[in-house]
Amino acid sequence: MEQHDNQSPLRPGDRAPNVVLDAITHGGKIAIDDFRGRRPVLVGLFRGLHCAFCRRQIAAMAELETPLRDQGIDSLTVVNTPTERARLYFRYHPIPNLLAASDPDRVSHRAFGLPNLEFTEDEDKWPYKIGMPTVKSMRVDLPGELPEPMDPMAASEFLDKLDGSRTDR
């Protein structure tokens, strides 16, 4: 597989790197080049299925599949969850029409120039590091899902319980 390490995020008009990943929602591999020259593709890069916020955004992206396809655009969801674990998740939480790939080594994130955010005790250097005091000072507000605005860690824990997800990974 090609190695891609962009130092800054791709910008509109930049050629997407050809990453090749294990397919989750069907067998085989999925490559960015599979789409090249056919139709535009919206690639959603997500931290993983362990993340309550990612799970919700993946479901939201899947809801866009038909309107995007009607406009001539394909979509691909990439998660940093190992292939077999992701397949198991989608077996029990199926999302129709979702085309998804597994990238536990974050190859696609690096290829697209996205930083790997590190949570630290107290050092902030956005978008590379963020201290827990800063995280705790943030508020997530999801009306209808959260009882009140909460810090991201508390919100994630609450949503995991709401989803019935294990949090001991």
C-alpha positions as CSV (number, residue, x, y, z in Angstrom):
1,M,0.0,0.0,0.0
2,E,1.2,3.5,-0.8
3,Q,2.3,5.6,2.2
4,H,0.8,9.0,2.4
5,D,1.7,11.6,5.1
6,N,0.5,15.1,4.2
7,Q,1.6,17.7,6.7
8,S,-1.5,19.8,6.1
9,P,-5.1,19.0,5.2
10,L,-6.0,18.7,1.6
11,R,-7.7,21.8,0.2
12,P,-10.6,22.0,-2.4
13,G,-9.3,21.0,-5.7
14,D,-6.4,18.9,-4.4
15,R,-6.2,15.4,-5.7
16,A,-7.3,12.9,-3.1
17,P,-4.7,10.3,-2.3
18,N,-5.4,6.7,-3.2
19,V,-5.9,4.9,0.0
20,V,-6.9,1.2,-0.1
21,L,-8.8,-0.1,2.9
22,D,-10.8,-3.2,4.0
23,A,-14.4,-3.0,3.2
24,I,-16.8,-3.3,6.2
25,T,-20.2,-3.5,4.6
26,H,-19.2,-6.0,1.9
27,G,-16.1,-8.2,1.3
28,G,-12.9,-7.1,-0.4
29,K,-11.1,-3.7,-0.5
30,I,-12.2,-0.2,-1.2
31,A,-9.9,2.3,-2.9
32,I,-10.3,6.0,-3.6
33,D,-9.2,5.2,-7.1
34,D,-12.3,3.0,-7.5
35,F,-14.3,6.3,-7.7
36,R,-11.8,8.4,-9.7
37,G,-13.0,9.4,-13.1
38,R,-16.6,8.1,-12.5
39,R,-18.3,10.3,-9.9
40,P,-17.3,12.6,-7.1
41,V,-17.1,11.0,-3.7
42,L,-17.7,12.4,-0.3
43,V,-15.3,10.7,2.1
44,G,-16.3,10.9,5.8
45,L,-13.3,10.2,8.1
46,F,-14.3,9.1,11.6
47,R,-12.4,8.3,14.8
48,G,-14.2,5.0,15.3
49,L,-17.4,3.3,16.4
50,H,-16.3,3.6,20.0
51,C,-17.2,7.3,19.7
52,A,-20.8,8.1,20.4
53,F,-20.5,11.3,18.4
54,C,-19.0,9.5,15.4
55,R,-21.8,6.9,15.5
56,R,-24.3,9.6,15.2
57,Q,-22.5,11.4,12.4
58,I,-22.1,8.1,10.5
59,A,-25.9,7.6,10.7
60,A,-26.4,11.2,9.5
61,M,-24.0,10.7,6.6
62,A,-25.9,7.5,5.6
63,E,-29.1,9.4,5.5
64,L,-27.5,11.7,2.9
65,E,-26.6,8.7,0.6
66,T,-29.8,8.9,-1.5
67,P,-29.9,12.7,-2.0
68,L,-26.1,12.6,-2.8
69,R,-26.5,9.8,-5.3
70,D,-29.4,11.6,-6.9
71,Q,-26.9,14.5,-7.4
72,G,-24.3,12.2,-8.9
73,I,-22.2,11.9,-5.8
74,D,-21.0,8.7,-4.1
75,S,-20.2,8.5,-0.4
76,L,-17.7,6.5,1.6
77,T,-17.5,6.3,5.4
78,V,-14.1,5.4,6.9
79,V,-13.8,4.4,10.6
80,N,-10.7,3.8,12.7
81,T,-12.3,0.6,14.0
82,P,-10.7,-2.8,13.2
83,T,-12.5,-4.5,10.3
84,E,-14.0,-7.5,12.2
85,R,-15.2,-5.3,15.1
86,A,-16.8,-2.9,12.7
87,R,-18.5,-5.7,10.8
88,L,-19.9,-7.1,14.1
89,Y,-21.1,-3.6,15.0
90,F,-22.9,-3.2,11.7
91,R,-24.4,-6.7,11.9
92,Y,-26.2,-5.6,15.0
93,H,-26.7,-2.0,14.0
94,P,-27.3,-2.2,10.2
95,I,-27.4,1.1,8.2
96,P,-28.9,0.5,4.8
97,N,-26.9,1.8,1.8
98,L,-23.8,2.6,3.9
99,L,-20.5,2.0,2.1
100,A,-17.9,1.8,4.8
101,A,-14.2,0.9,5.2
102,S,-12.0,0.1,8.1
103,D,-8.8,2.1,8.8
104,P,-7.5,1.2,12.3
105,D,-4.0,2.5,11.5
106,R,-5.4,5.9,10.4
107,V,-3.7,5.7,7.0
108,S,-6.5,7.8,5.4
109,H,-6.4,10.4,8.1
110,R,-2.7,11.0,7.6
111,A,-3.1,10.8,3.8
112,F,-5.7,13.6,3.9
113,G,-3.5,15.6,6.2
114,L,-5.6,15.4,9.4
115,P,-3.8,15.7,12.7
116,N,-4.0,13.0,15.4
117,L,-5.5,14.8,18.3
118,E,-3.8,13.8,21.6
119,F,-5.5,14.3,24.9
120,T,-3.1,15.5,27.5
121,E,-3.2,16.3,31.2
122,D,-3.0,20.1,30.7
123,E,-1.1,21.0,27.4
124,D,-3.0,22.7,24.6
125,K,-1.6,23.0,21.1
126,W,-4.6,22.8,18.9
127,P,-5.2,20.9,16.7
128,Y,-2.5,18.4,17.9
129,K,-3.0,18.4,21.6
130,I,-5.7,19.4,24.0
131,G,-5.6,19.4,27.8
132,M,-8.4,17.8,29.8
133,P,-9.2,21.2,31.6
134,T,-10.0,22.6,28.1
135,V,-12.0,19.6,27.2
136,K,-14.0,19.8,30.5
137,S,-14.7,23.5,29.8
138,M,-16.4,22.7,26.5
139,R,-20.2,22.1,26.3
140,V,-22.0,19.7,23.9
141,D,-25.7,20.4,23.4
142,L,-27.7,17.7,21.7
143,P,-31.4,18.6,22.4
144,G,-33.5,15.5,22.6
145,E,-30.6,13.3,23.4
146,L,-28.7,15.0,26.3
147,P,-30.6,16.3,29.3
148,E,-28.5,19.5,29.3
149,P,-25.3,20.8,27.8
150,M,-22.4,18.7,29.1
151,D,-18.7,18.5,28.7
152,P,-17.6,16.1,25.9
153,M,-16.5,13.3,28.1
154,A,-19.7,13.3,30.2
155,A,-21.8,13.6,27.1
156,S,-20.0,10.7,25.5
157,E,-20.5,8.5,28.6
158,F,-24.2,9.5,28.7
159,L,-24.7,8.7,25.0
160,D,-22.8,5.4,25.4
161,K,-25.3,4.4,28.1
162,L,-28.2,5.6,26.0
163,D,-26.9,3.5,23.1
164,G,-26.2,0.5,25.3
165,S,-22.6,0.6,24.3
166,R,-19.7,-0.9,26.3
167,T,-17.4,1.8,27.6
168,D,-14.6,-0.5,28.9
169,R,-12.6,-0.7,25.7
